[in-house]
Amino acid sequence: MGVKIRGESIGALGMRLHHEPSGTVITTEPPVDNGGDGSSFSPTDLCAASLGACASTIMRLYAARNGIALDAVTFDLEKDMNGTPRRLGRLTVVYRLVTACSDADLARLEAAGRACPVRLSLGTDVVVDERYERA
């Protein structure tokens, strides 16, 4: 059974999203360059952030399941849009892994991050430029 998410309009252009399993609520607003006020994450911002969060989560799960010491993961991500049709164009992300693991284990963590479900769902139209660093 799938996860249920409900959306409803708020204000002029915003959306309120309800995550049914947890009851968590988030809102979105279009960016200024697309006619919105930019006061919150846009839907494409959430998609971009989902890449960073998903890869980070997958690396942490992989580390826990394989006995790799991984104290923390942080990331910085930049989203660039393409014009017509308006869509995600490039996601540039730097992951910082706080770990003293071996180079071989670091390579395994990177492979796990590169295979996260969000990245695999983006397809080839979105350029993903990613770097993994030891912090």
N, C-alpha and C positions, 0 to 999 in steps of 0.2 A: 504494500500500500504506500502511496506517495505522501509527501509532506504537503499539507494544505497551507496556502498563504492567501490572504484576502487583501484586496486593495480598494481604497475609496478616495475620491477626490476631496481635497481640502484647499481652501483659499482659491486664488485665481488659477493656479497651474500645478499646485502641489499634489502629492499623493501620500496617504498614510497606509503603511503596509503592516499587516498583522500576521505574525508567525503563530499559527494555531497550536503547535505542540508546546511551545514555551510561553505563549502570551506576550512575547516581546513585540514592541511597536517601534517602527522607524519611519521617518518621513523622507521624501525626496522633493527637490525643486529643480526646475531647469536652470542651466547656467545662464549668465548674463548674455553671452554671445549667441544664445538660442532663444532669447526673448523672456527668460526667467529672471528671478532676482538673485540667484546664486547663493541663497541663504542656507542651503543644506547640500548633502550629496545629491548629484544627479543620478538617474538610472545608469548611465554609462560609467560614472564614478564608482558606483557599487559593483559593477561588473569588473572594473579594473582592480578595485580593492579586494574583490573575491579571489582574484588570481593570487595576490600576495598572501592573503589569509589561508587559502587552500594549500598552496605549496608549503607554507610554514607549518601548517597543521600536519600535513602528510609527512614532512621530515621528522617532526616530533614524534608522531606515531611510529614511524619506522625505527627511530632511535630507541624508543621504549621497548619495542618488540624484539629488537636485535641486540640489546645490551650495550648500546653506544651512548656514552656520556654526552648529552646535549643539554646544556644549562638553559639556553634561551635562543630564540630566533627573533630578529627584527628585520624590517624591510623598509626601503624607500622606493616609491613607485611614481613614475610620471606617465600620464595618459596623454596621447596626442590623437586628435580626431582627423578623419579624412573629410573632405568637402561633400561632394555629390556622388552618390547619396551619403548623407551624414551618417558616419559610423566610426567605430573604433578603428584606428589605423596602426598605432604603435604603442606598445606598453614596454617601458624601460624600467627594470626593477633590479635593485641590488639587495641581496639577502645577506645578513650578517649572522653567522652561527657562532654562538659562544660555546666553544668545545675545545677539548685538548685531544680529540680523537686522532687516530692515524690518518694518513693521507688516503689510504684505501677506504676507510670508513667514511671519510669526507666525500669521496667520489660516489659512494653508495647513497649518501644523504642527498647529494646533488641530483643523482639519477631519480631518486624518489620524488624530489621536488619537481623535476621536469615532467614527471608522469602524473601530476595531480589532475583530478577530474576536470577542474575548470580550464586548465591549459589545454587539455585534450579536446575540450568542447569548443574552444575558440576557432579551431580550423586554421587554414592557411592564409586567410585574408587579413588576419591581425598579426602583425610582426611582433614577436615577443623577444626582446633583447634583455637577457638576464645574466647576472653575474652573482657568483657565490663567494663570499669572503669569510675567513675566520676572524672573529672579533676578539 
